[in-house]
């Protein structure tokens, strides 16, 4: 699938997913030649936030059978979460949670299509990098198991948040992340406080196992986006308020390169994943069977 088609699929997903009052900005990850990635490692660092904001790190196969997404959310006040959800394969074929950490809540979702939803209360902090890892592997009875892991900075350990089993239903592409569209987004899901600044930087690596994960260094986008600190960024709120945030960050993060209709930022420089992280990704825990 070429990058132009990826953009069209992502645009369809925007309409499919976002209610009329919500505001969202998007990055469209360009996986290049890697069309069969079964592993994804990502980082999100929120630099300015406001309640009712979702920072999605990767949304794979948007608008397609068993597409899914994960990231972090600022709900209200101090309540924050990490979310991992997958849409139905068809009206008759539904994903189900098969393994889940004791702190993971799970069930069905609706209102933006329908599917299987999981979330954990997760006290992420501004300026602190949130790390996540996803894998896909064949499951039982013609299905694909999608596992979601998050790194707990308080313990220095990875947590298996959940596994969602997706019926394939004749869709071979469900077995990978990169064969369809892949995007990230920053969404003001209440549509309120539109001028309040929201800003996050994103990085993404894809492959078929930890040893061959390669960073995605090309992306397109819409809304307020660009590059900052050798990462891609998405921003929400008024440009005046965002500029005040950029000014405060400049000493540590440098100046942003903001995309325009005439020109997109060039690729970011590829960086290897930390060796300790790679070692940990080869020895991940398994959560209990879901209740």
Secondary structure, DSSP 4 states (H G I P E B T S, - for coil): --HHHHHHHHHHHHHHHS-TT-EEEEEEE--TT-----EEEEEEEEEE--SSEEEEEEEESTTSTT-EEEEEEEEETTEEEEEEEEE-SSSS---EEEEE-TT-EEEEE-SSS-EEEEEEE----TTSEEEEEEEEEE-SSSEEEEEEEEEETTTTEEEEEEEEEEE-TT-GGGG-SSSS-EEEEEEETT---TTS-EEEEEEEEEESSGGG-EE---EEEESEEEEETTEEEEEES-HHHHHHHHHHHHHHH---EE--SS----PPPP-PPPHHHHHHHTS---PPBP-
